[in-house]
Amino acid sequence: MITVEFFESEGSLSGFEVKGHALFAAHGSDIVCSAVSSAAIMAANTITEVFGDTPEIETEEGHLLLKGVKSQSSQGVLSGLKLHLEQLAQQYPEHVTVS
């Protein structure tokens, strides 16, 4: 199962952590894992490369941590990511959880 946790600081989203694997299908064919991974990486790239924010980032197989977002634009990206992943969790509740 993929677990996603969003972090808040002073009432605003400040980061997220994605862990695990969806186990919806075989490696390379897992559309749930692909959807979550793609969305999380796009959010991280937008925050760092487009908006120039400098959060702490850690990555490894099955894990992405991004924390310390400060700009309003980056917080908007996090809000969009959270909405997207919550909708995926509703569609695939046995494979994705968001908190």
N, C-alpha and C positions, 0 to 999 in steps of 0.2 A: 504494500500500500504506500502511496505517496502522501506524506503529511506536509502541510504548508502552515507556517505560523507567521503572522504579521506582527510587527512591533510598533508601538506608539511611544511618542515622546511629546510631552506637553500638549496632549490631545490631538496630535497629528501623526499620520503614519510615518515611520522613520526607517522601515526596512522589512525584510522577510527572510525566511529560511525554508528551503524545500529539501526534503529528505526522502529517500526510499525509491522504490520502483513500483509501478502500477500493477504489474503482473496480469495485465488484461490479455496479452498475447505474447508470442515468442519474441525474444530480443530481435530488434530490427523490423518488427511488424506491429509493435504496440502503439496504436494510435493515441491512447490516453497518455502514455509516457511522452510521446512526441509532442502532443498539444501542450502539456504542462511545461516541458523543457523549453520548447520554442517560445512560449509566452514569457517565461522567467528570464531567458537569455535576452529577448528583445527588450524587456523592461530594464535589465541591468545595462545593456548597451545604450539605450536611450538616455538613461540617467547619467552615465559616465561620459559617453562620447558625444551626444547631442547637446545635453544641458551642462556638461562640464562639472557636475557634482563629483565629490571625491569621497564616497562612502568606503567603509571597510568591506572587502569582498574576499570570501574564501570559496574555493571550488575543489571538488574531487568527484570521482565517480559516484553518482547517486546523491550528490549534496551540493547545494548552492546557498551561501549565506551572504546577504547584503544588508548592512546596517549603518546608520549614521547619516541618512539623507537629510538635507537641510532646506533645499530650495522648494518653493511652492510648486514649481513645474514638476520637479521630481516626485513630490508628494502626490500630484495628480496622476502621474504614471503609476505609482503604487496603488492608488484608488482604482484605476482601470484594471490593473493586474488582479487585484483582490476580487473585483466584480466578476471578471472572466473566470478565475479559478473557482469561485463559489458556484458559478453556473455549471462548470465541469463537474464539481463535486455533487451537485444535484443530479446530473445525468449518470454519473458513475460512482455512487456512494460507497461501493465496496472496494473502490480503487483509489479514491482521492478524498482527503479530509482537509478542511481549512479552518483555522482558529485564529 
